[in-house]
Amino acid sequence: MKNNKGILQKTAHYSGYVSFIASIACIIFLYFKVDDLGWESPISASILASSFFFASMGVVLIVIGTSNIPSFKANDSAD
């Protein structure tokens, strides 16, 4: 059985890493802006929610990218 990853599965895998980078960027941005905005600001809450979303999406996309999805092509040859 071959273990070939399709283009969409490879794209999902790399997009997962990009999502983790976006999550870290949101946390760094909030770290520098929390003194100006405060923790009770809706902007701070939305940045924290964005960070959680990107991290969760990264986990899901990396799992999709590394999973062993079978091919659904119909083969005419008999084994």
Protein Blocks (a to p, Z undefined) as FASTA:
>chain_A
ZZddcfklmmmmmmmmmmmmmmmmmmmmmmmmmmmnopmbmklmmmmmmmmmmmmmmmmm
mmmmmpccddfbdcfbdZZ
